[in-house]
Amino acid sequence: MIIKEFVTEFLNAALFSSITVAAILFFARIFFKGYIDQKSKNLATKQDVGEITDIVEKIKHENAQILEKIKAEHAEKLEDIRRENQLLVATVDKHLDLKIKIYTDAIESFTVLTNSLANLCKLSLTESEFTSIIEKEVKSISKVKVVGSVETCKATVELMTAFNCASLELQQHRTPLIICNDRINYLEAKEELNNSEILELDRLKASEKTDFLSFVNLCMEKHNQISYLTTPYIISVRKELGLEIDETELTESENLNSAILEDSFSSFLNAMKGM
């Protein structure tokens, strides 16, 4: 009986011990598992940080290389654009300089042609000399049609048309004067004149002065008409070149100067008629 109780107590104690150890092992396993997991996490975190740092540095390096490449490409493109712009500016400047030269040469030629109308009153000016003047100056004027705007070309054509019409009209009046002058010189060069030739010479000399002064007046009228037409040309050119221009002020100034010239010339003709 005693042995049985002893065995029973022993078994109970063993069972209690087993339960206690099992409980201890259970809680120990839970505690150490959390600790181990945390340590594993910490270790993993350190490793991840290292890897992330490496990745960031690699990306930074790659970005720096890409950035330098982009900078180099942009610098090259900017240099190309700069060169193109320089060429463009140079081309524009050359084109502008060319236009200015052509337009200034043309206005000089217009002036020469306009003055040539007034010079037609010089009967000593031959037809070939007058034609040579026109041919020479027209070469400069024709270039305007190549570089000029529509308005500038139109003003040029109108001016040249008016000049051609004026020169033809003056030539028609001039030819009889030349014939008359040549006849007077012929009669005056003769040693002896018969009665009819004397009468003819007197008649020619009487009419020559009046006809010649009328022709001189006509030459100046045509000269002034063509001069007026240079104003639209100048206005158009200045507009095209972007130069400041007051059309009203310029026109008024041209009209005033022309009026002064006409009055002076009228006074001159009246004085010649009284001689």
Residue pairs with C-beta under 8 A, 6 or more apart in sequence:
95 147
96 241
98 147
99 147
99 148
99 240
99 241
100 241
102 140
102 143
102 144
102 146
102 147
102 148
103 144
103 148
103 152
103 237
103 241
105 140
105 143
106 140
106 141
106 143
106 144
106 156
106 233
107 230
107 233
107 234
107 237
108 140
109 137
109 138
109 140
109 141
110 137
110 141
110 159
110 226
110 230
110 233
111 230
112 133
112 137
113 133
113 134
113 137
113 163
113 226
114 163
114 223
114 226
114 227
114 230
115 223
116 130
116 133
116 134
116 167
117 163
117 166
117 167
117 170
117 219
117 222
117 223
117 226
118 219
118 220
118 223
119 125
120 130
120 167
120 170
120 171
120 174
120 219
121 212
121 215
121 216
121 219
123 174
123 177
123 178
123 181
123 212
127 171
130 167
134 167
138 160
141 156
141 160
144 152
144 153
144 156
145 153
145 156
148 156
148 237
148 240
149 236
149 240
151 236
151 239
151 240
152 233
152 236
152 237
152 240
154 236
155 229
155 232
155 233
155 235
155 236
156 233
158 229
158 232
159 226
159 229
159 230
159 232
159 233
162 225
162 226
162 229
163 226
166 222
166 225
166 226
167 222
169 218
169 222
170 215
170 218
170 219
170 222
173 215
173 218
174 215
176 211
177 208
177 211
177 212
177 215
180 204
180 207
180 208
180 211
181 208
183 200
183 204
184 201
184 204
184 205
184 208
187 193
187 197
187 200
187 201
187 204
188 201
190 197
193 201
210 273
213 269
213 272
213 273
216 269
217 265
217 269
220 262
220 265
224 258
224 261
224 262
227 254
227 258
228 254
228 258
231 250
231 251
231 254
234 245
234 250
235 245
235 247
235 250
238 244
238 245
239 245
